[in-house]
Amino acid sequence: MDDISLNQTANRSSPVALVTGSTSGIGAAIARRLSNEGYCVVLHSRRSVQTGQALAAELGNAMYIQADLADDADRIRLVREAVSRWGRLDVLVNNAGISSVIPHADLMAALPAVWQELHEINVVAPFRLVAEAEVALREAARRGRPACVVNISSHAGVRPKGASIPYAASKAALNHVTRLLALSLAPDIRVNAVAPGLVDTPLTADWTAAQQLWRDGSPMRRPASPEDIAQIVMMLIASDYLTGEIVVADGGLSLT
């Protein structure tokens, strides 16, 4: 028996989580936290193949799958390959998303193509992944396992803020989809979302105005770290009674 077969056999009893967009930033932090908690983790990205493979090797109890979430065939393949590796799926974390920076007052710059692309990745893709994963997640619930979905949204979907109006609208739509799915899939599958404010990642390192806003204006006096968001995701996974919740994680900025 080869090493992969041994690994598959050894981990059949471990819970399995698929985390989209998990080769860097928030997604990588979630994947690491899940791995540390004993999960077998399916990593995903659209482009960062070498990074994904390296992280899977580092975690050990992980595999990497490349997929373009704008392509429905790739979305289906991603879930099916994730399930087939360990024969189960207990948790789906829809972390992958895209943004487009457009000043809110520049309405003409928010072209239909921008709206369509953001909606496809930030709303349609998470929904389709849940639909494809439903059978495996219901089987997890039947066997008394966690069976839950966590969507990574944004505080821009709760407040009139964000990189652009199309982006904020896509995250507001994801929040509503989260609540609708929580009703549709209950009681077997719980569905919740985390809506972070600014998160301190390499992507946001040069967002000096936003960084200063969180340091000066939020009660916590700092942006979130990816690990902060991963901790909230784990809380939602572990909380058997929570469903349909949008957890705003902005360090209290929305209170000010």
C-alpha positions as CSV (number, residue, x, y, z in Angstrom):
1,M,0.0,0.0,0.0
2,D,1.4,3.4,-1.0
3,D,1.8,6.4,1.3
4,I,-1.4,8.1,0.0
5,S,-3.5,5.0,0.6
6,L,-2.1,4.7,4.1
7,N,-2.9,8.3,4.7
8,Q,-6.5,7.9,3.4
9,T,-7.1,4.8,5.5
10,A,-5.7,6.5,8.7
11,N,-7.8,9.5,8.2
12,R,-11.2,7.9,7.4
13,S,-12.4,8.7,10.9
14,S,-11.2,12.3,10.9
15,P,-13.6,15.1,10.0
16,V,-13.0,16.6,6.5
17,A,-13.3,20.3,5.6
18,L,-13.1,22.0,2.2
19,V,-11.8,25.6,2.3
20,T,-11.9,27.6,-0.9
21,G,-9.3,30.3,-1.5
22,S,-7.1,28.8,1.1
23,T,-3.5,29.2,-0.1
24,S,-3.0,32.6,1.6
25,G,-4.5,35.1,4.0
26,I,-7.8,34.3,5.8
27,G,-8.2,31.0,3.9
28,A,-4.8,29.7,4.8
29,A,-5.3,30.7,8.5
30,I,-8.6,28.8,8.5
31,A,-7.0,25.7,6.9
32,R,-4.2,25.7,9.4
33,R,-6.6,26.1,12.3
34,L,-8.7,23.2,11.0
35,S,-5.7,21.0,10.6
36,N,-4.5,21.8,14.1
37,E,-8.0,20.8,15.3
38,G,-7.6,17.3,13.7
39,Y,-9.4,18.0,10.4
40,C,-8.3,16.6,7.1
41,V,-8.3,19.8,4.9
42,V,-8.9,20.2,1.2
43,L,-7.1,23.3,0.0
44,H,-8.1,25.2,-3.1
45,S,-7.1,28.2,-5.2
46,R,-7.6,29.3,-8.8
47,R,-3.9,30.0,-9.6
48,S,-1.5,29.4,-6.7
49,V,-0.8,25.7,-7.5
50,Q,2.7,25.5,-6.1
51,T,1.8,27.4,-2.9
52,G,-1.3,25.1,-2.4
53,Q,0.7,22.0,-2.9
54,A,3.4,23.2,-0.5
55,L,0.8,24.0,2.2
56,A,-0.8,20.6,1.8
57,A,2.6,19.0,2.2
58,E,3.3,21.1,5.3
59,L,-0.1,20.3,6.9
60,G,0.2,16.6,6.1
61,N,-3.5,15.8,6.6
62,A,-4.4,17.9,3.5
63,M,-4.7,17.8,-0.2
64,Y,-4.8,20.6,-2.8
65,I,-7.2,21.1,-5.7
66,Q,-7.0,23.8,-8.4
67,A,-10.3,25.0,-9.7
68,D,-11.8,28.1,-11.3
69,L,-14.9,29.0,-9.4
70,A,-16.3,31.0,-12.3
71,D,-16.6,27.7,-14.1
72,D,-19.5,25.5,-12.9
73,A,-17.8,22.3,-14.2
74,D,-14.8,23.2,-12.0
75,R,-17.1,23.9,-9.0
76,I,-18.6,20.4,-9.4
77,R,-15.2,18.8,-9.8
78,L,-13.8,20.5,-6.8
79,V,-16.5,19.2,-4.4
80,R,-16.5,15.7,-6.0
81,E,-12.7,15.3,-5.7
82,A,-12.8,16.6,-2.1
83,V,-15.4,14.1,-1.1
84,S,-13.7,11.2,-3.0
85,R,-10.3,11.7,-1.3
86,W,-11.5,10.7,2.2
87,G,-15.0,9.5,1.4
88,R,-16.8,12.2,3.4
89,L,-17.2,16.0,3.8
90,D,-18.2,17.5,7.1
91,V,-17.5,21.3,6.7
92,L,-17.5,23.6,3.7
93,V,-15.9,27.1,4.2
94,N,-16.7,29.4,1.2
95,N,-13.8,31.8,1.6
96,A,-12.8,32.5,-2.0
97,G,-14.0,35.8,-3.2
98,I,-12.9,38.7,-5.4
99,S,-13.2,42.5,-5.2
100,S,-13.0,45.5,-7.5
101,V,-11.9,48.9,-6.2
102,I,-14.2,51.6,-7.7
103,P,-15.1,54.9,-5.9
104,H,-18.7,54.7,-4.9
105,A,-19.5,58.1,-6.6
106,D,-18.1,56.9,-9.9
107,L,-21.2,55.1,-11.1
108,M,-20.2,54.8,-14.7
109,A,-17.1,52.8,-13.8
110,A,-19.2,50.1,-12.2
111,L,-19.8,48.4,-15.6
112,P,-22.1,45.4,-16.1
113,A,-19.1,43.1,-16.5
114,V,-17.9,44.1,-13.0
115,W,-21.3,43.4,-11.5
116,Q,-21.5,40.0,-13.3
117,E,-18.0,38.9,-12.3
118,L,-18.4,39.8,-8.7
119,H,-21.8,38.2,-8.4
120,E,-20.6,35.0,-10.1
121,I,-17.7,34.5,-7.7
122,N,-19.0,36.0,-4.5
123,V,-22.6,34.7,-4.7
124,V,-23.3,32.1,-7.3
125,A,-20.1,30.0,-6.6
126,P,-20.7,29.6,-2.9
127,F,-24.3,28.7,-3.6
128,R,-23.4,26.1,-6.2
129,L,-20.7,24.6,-4.0
130,V,-23.2,24.2,-1.2
131,A,-25.7,22.6,-3.6
132,E,-23.0,20.1,-4.8
133,A,-21.9,19.4,-1.3
134,E,-25.4,18.9,0.1
135,V,-25.6,15.1,-0.2
136,A,-22.2,14.6,1.6
137,L,-23.1,17.1,4.3
138,R,-26.4,15.5,5.0
139,E,-24.7,12.2,5.2
140,A,-22.3,13.7,7.8
141,A,-25.3,14.9,9.8
142,R,-26.9,11.5,9.6
143,R,-23.8,10.0,11.2
144,G,-23.8,12.6,13.9
145,R,-21.0,14.8,12.6
146,P,-20.8,18.7,12.4
147,A,-22.3,19.2,8.9
148,C,-22.0,22.9,8.4
149,V,-21.2,25.7,6.0
150,V,-19.4,28.9,6.8
151,N,-19.4,31.7,4.3
152,I,-16.8,34.4,4.5
153,S,-18.6,37.7,3.7
154,S,-17.6,41.2,4.6
155,H,-18.8,44.1,6.8
156,A,-19.3,45.8,3.5
157,G,-22.4,43.6,3.1
158,V,-23.8,44.9,6.3
159,R,-22.8,48.6,6.2
160,P,-22.8,50.9,3.1
161,K,-19.0,50.6,2.8
162,G,-16.5,48.6,0.8
163,A,-14.2,48.7,-2.2
164,S,-17.0,49.3,-4.6
165,I,-20.8,49.3,-4.7
166,P,-20.9,46.0,-6.8
167,Y,-18.6,44.4,-4.2
168,A,-20.7,45.5,-1.2
169,A,-23.9,44.4,-3.0
170,S,-22.4,41.0,-3.7
171,K,-21.5,40.5,0.0
172,A,-25.0,41.7,1.1
173,A,-26.4,39.1,-1.3
174,L,-24.1,36.4,0.2
175,N,-25.4,37.3,3.6
176,H,-29.0,36.8,2.5
177,V,-28.2,33.6,0.7
178,T,-26.6,32.4,4.0
179,R,-29.9,33.0,5.8
180,L,-32.0,31.4,3.1
181,L,-29.7,28.3,3.0
182,A,-29.9,28.0,6.8
183,L,-33.7,27.7,6.5
184,S,-33.6,25.4,3.4
185,L,-31.0,23.0,4.8
186,A,-32.1,22.9,8.5
187,P,-32.0,21.0,10.7
188,D,-29.3,18.7,9.1
189,I,-26.9,21.4,7.9
190,R,-26.1,24.6,9.7
191,V,-25.1,27.7,7.6
192,N,-23.5,30.8,9.0
193,A,-21.3,33.6,7.8
194,V,-18.4,35.8,9.1
195,A,-18.4,39.4,7.9
196,P,-14.9,40.7,8.6
197,G,-13.9,44.3,8.5
198,L,-10.3,45.1,7.6
199,V,-8.0,42.1,7.9
200,D,-4.3,42.6,8.2
201,T,-2.9,40.6,5.2
202,P,-0.2,41.3,2.6
203,L,-3.1,42.4,0.3
204,T,-4.1,45.2,2.7
205,A,-0.6,46.2,3.9
206,D,-0.6,49.4,1.8
207,W,-4.2,50.4,2.7
208,T,-2.9,53.1,5.0
209,A,-6.1,55.1,5.4
210,A,-8.1,52.0,6.3
211,Q,-5.4,50.7,8.7
212,Q,-5.4,54.1,10.5
213,L,-9.2,54.1,10.7
214,W,-9.2,50.8,12.5
215,R,-6.4,51.8,14.8
216,D,-8.0,55.1,15.7
217,G,-11.7,54.4,15.3
218,S,-12.4,50.8,16.4
219,P,-12.7,49.8,20.1
220,M,-10.1,47.1,19.6
221,R,-7.7,49.6,18.1
222,R,-6.4,47.3,15.3
223,P,-7.5,45.4,12.2
224,A,-8.3,41.7,12.5
225,S,-5.6,39.2,11.9
226,P,-6.4,36.1,9.7
227,E,-6.1,34.0,12.8
228,D,-8.9,36.1,14.5
229,I,-11.2,35.2,11.6
230,A,-10.2,31.6,11.7
231,Q,-11.0,31.5,15.4
232,I,-14.6,32.7,14.7
233,V,-15.0,30.2,12.0
234,M,-14.0,27.4,14.4
235,M,-16.5,28.8,16.9
236,L,-19.3,28.6,14.3
237,I,-18.3,25.0,13.4
238,A,-18.3,24.0,17.0
239,S,-21.6,25.7,18.0
240,D,-24.3,23.0,17.3
241,Y,-27.2,25.4,17.7
242,L,-26.1,28.5,15.7
243,T,-27.5,28.8,12.2
244,G,-28.4,31.7,9.9
245,E,-26.0,34.1,11.8
246,I,-23.9,36.8,10.2
247,V,-21.1,37.4,12.6
248,V,-19.7,40.9,12.1
249,A,-16.0,40.8,13.0
250,D,-14.9,44.4,12.7
251,G,-13.3,45.0,16.1
252,G,-16.4,47.0,17.1
253,L,-16.0,49.6,14.4
254,S,-19.7,49.4,13.6
255,L,-20.5,50.5,17.1
256,T,-18.9,53.9,16.5
